[in-house]
Amino acid sequence: MKICILDAETVTRDDVKLDAITGLGEAKVFGFTKNEDIAGAIGDADAVICNKCLITEEVFSACPNLKYVGLFATGYNNIDLKAAARHGAVVCNVPSYSTDAVAQHTFAFILEYYSKISRYIKMTADGGWINYKLFSNFCIPTAELAGRRIGIVGYGSIGRKVAAIARAFGMEVITHTRTPAKVTDGTECVSLEELLRRSDIVSLHCPLTEDNDKMINEQTLRLMKPDALLVNTARGGLIDEPALAAALKGGVIAAACIDALTLEPMREDCPLQGLDNCFITPHVAWAPRETRERLIERVAENLKAWRDGKPINAVN
């Protein structure tokens, strides 16, 4: 079996090994591949492993041996699934590998916003507590999470983990999900509109699909409370970024915490860049070392199962 890894640098900077994958066949590994070079890189490979590279009709047509696409990710919106089906290729993702990491990052955002830890650390480092007249210099307003309501959009493994953490802080949890029948922990299921109106914090944990592209837009943002916080550790395309920028500038909502953008890496003209009430991290919620090690092992398991004629985690 010939294997091609197109963008290894998206999962390792030589700190985690790819041996579990490369040991399954004759492998060629590229750290990064431009979209226009993908077909040439794949060549006569039987299987390709990638993260964000676009695997299109043109790629499948140019690579007739390609019968397997494995993702270093849960999301698969970069793969043309209809084209894969036409060419008899199986596409497999890795669900639930980053649940703990993404939930942790979600609450790192929330705690940063409500507790202002980094601002207090900077103030202290800049000398703001030295010889202050009182024992406590609470010059930056903070607030408790207990009693606040978090609305979780998408109630898969990450959404449920976020809910569990929220409850540990004494928060109320509501959710909007495509599959309310699967919500068995007593969480209240509501429409998106009701969730936006009622929530102090709105946290996105759903996949990006044609149906929910830009679900957070000018109209839906106006449903939210003016002191609400929006958190997105899912996919950038869930948000209309110019509309969010306008809402943040105009006081429609209080703030946003964003780990994923529509265009990645960030462009110089990103409308959210430089806003004082928009806190952005560079798509790293999923990236702790332990998480990436787990991801690579599961990618290898997917590839091995397909090789043995018993594919798992197929999305097409």
Buried (B, 14 or more C-beta within 10 A) or exposed (E): BBBBBBBBEBBBEEEBEBEBBBEBBEBBBBEEBEBEEBBEBBEEBBBBBBBBBBBBEBBBEBBEEBBBBBBBBBBBBBBBBEBBEEBEBBBBBBBBBBBBBBBBBBBBBBEBBBBBBEEBEEBEEEEEBEEEEEEEBEEEEEEEBEEBBBBBBBBBBBBBBBBEBBBEBEBBBBBBBEEEEEBEEEBBBBEBEBBBBBBBBBBBBBBBBEEBBBBBBBEBBEBBBEEBBBBBBBBBBBBBBEBBBBBBEEEBBBBBBBBBBBEEEBEEEBBBBEBEBBBBBEBEBBBBEEBBBBBBBBBBBBBBBBBEEEBEBEBB
